[in-house]
Amino acid sequence: MSEAEILVRVEGKVGRLTLNRPKALHSLTLNMCQLMTDALLAWQDDPAVELVMIDHSGERGFCAGGDIRVLYDSAGGDGRAAREFFFVEYRLNELMVRYKKPIAAFIDGVVMGGGVGISMPATYRVATERTTYAMPETGIGLFPDVGGGWWLPRMPDHIGIWLALTGARIKAADCELVGVATDFVESARLEELKAAIVAEPAAVERLLTEFEGDAGRPPLAAHQDEIAKMFSQGSVEAIVATLKAADSDWARQQLEVLATKSPQTVKVAFRQLQLGAQFKSFAENMELEYRIACRVTRRPDFIEGVRAVIVEKDNAPRWNPPTLEEVSEGLLDEIFAPLPPSEVWSPLP
């Protein structure tokens, strides 16, 4: 028998979900999303469970995202498996956002894509010195989904736009700065903290204060004003023009990074975040992201991006369209258009 992809159990008054695919950096499968959903539904009205804890086995990282290879294989066919995965994953994300009981997520190590989707809704998000957060989807022709359209535009000083377009990686101190992490605890103390929470879940806030460490100064603070100015523009083209006009080392670095990304999905992500900032509910945002996901995964840039970065690893994707200017508003309108009524995403009742 293969080992379970999610370890589900109740310890004391704590419902525990442990991601258990260490060799795949705990990348989410359809089965994992369904198991987590089933457990959360079972615990939400169970008085024996006071708090939910989400962590991972091993030391390699919390969750590197969704199982991209499965999505890639599906996109090369009829796309059905990809649509099913997104449908179930987004329902899990939305369920967590409105969950009535506190959730503590231990984002120790890599936190990307799908890992962001199952940690951002948590009440407590505990980072360590090993935490690395990113939404790197524009580098593979995808877009920052799993609620990225909701969380990213609500970060201070347009930092979320910068993260979405460039796929930049940030560490714990920056995670605290932008609200990704609520707490910092040294990784050596995590097991002790988890045991203390299991013993006394009602005291979780006091315990987090007692175990709180110092993440240091956030490096991003040195560029916060630049990001606020340059990434507040009304279009991707305007952002690029502003970066070129700045003529600083930092601005040139951002231009170099942006030049490697899919022009199509950079513009998709920009529009996604502009719309997401206006939504009144997380469910509205997820309905939109499902539309985008269904369309983007069938377009050439996703298949080409995964080929270049994950399958063949030549890191030389040939994007289509190849430039920002060639990504028309009409193409974006097609990607963002409503789905037929029978295919629309909906949250769990």
Stockholm file with secondary structure:
# STOCKHOLM 1.0

chainA/1-349         MSEAEILVRVEGKVGRLTLNRPKALHSLTLNMCQLMTDALLAWQDDPAVELVMIDHSGERGFCAGGDIRVLYDSAGGDGRAAREFFFVEYRLNELMVRYKKPIAAFIDGVVMGGGVGISMPATYRVATERTTYAMPETGIGLFPDVGGGWWLPRMPDHIGIWLALTGARIKAADCELVGVATDFVESARLEELKAAIVAEPAAVERLLTEFEGDAGRPPLAAHQDEIAKMFSQGSVEAIVATLKAADSDWARQQLEVLATKSPQTVKVAFRQLQLGAQFKSFAENMELEYRIACRVTRRPDFIEGVRAVIVEKDNAPRWNPPTLEEVSEGLLDEIFAPLPPSEVWSPLP
#=GR chainA/1-349 SS CCCCSEEEEEETTEEEEEECCGGGTTCBCHHHHHHHHHHHHHHTTCTTCCEEEEEESSSSEEECCBCHHHHHHHHTTTSHHHHHHHHHHHHHHHHHHTCSSCEEEEECSEEETHHHHTTTTSSEEEECTTCEEECCGGGGTCCCCTTHHHHGGGSGGGHHHHHHHHCCCBCHHHHHHHTSCSEECCGGGHHHHHHHHHHCGGGHHHHHHHHCCCCCCCGGGGGHHHHHHHTTSSSHHHHHHHHHHHCCHHHHHHHHHHTTSCHHHHHHHHHHHHHHTTCSSHHHHHHHHHHHHHHHTTSHHHHHHHIIIIISCCCCCCCSSCSGGGSCHHHHHHHHSCCCGGGCCCCCC
#=GC SS_cons         CCCCSEEEEEETTEEEEEECCGGGTTCBCHHHHHHHHHHHHHHTTCTTCCEEEEEESSSSEEECCBCHHHHHHHHTTTSHHHHHHHHHHHHHHHHHHTCSSCEEEEECSEEETHHHHTTTTSSEEEECTTCEEECCGGGGTCCCCTTHHHHGGGSGGGHHHHHHHHCCCBCHHHHHHHTSCSEECCGGGHHHHHHHHHHCGGGHHHHHHHHCCCCCCCGGGGGHHHHHHHTTSSSHHHHHHHHHHHCCHHHHHHHHHHTTSCHHHHHHHHHHHHHHTTCSSHHHHHHHHHHHHHHHTTSHHHHHHHIIIIISCCCCCCCSSCSGGGSCHHHHHHHHSCCCGGGCCCCCC
//
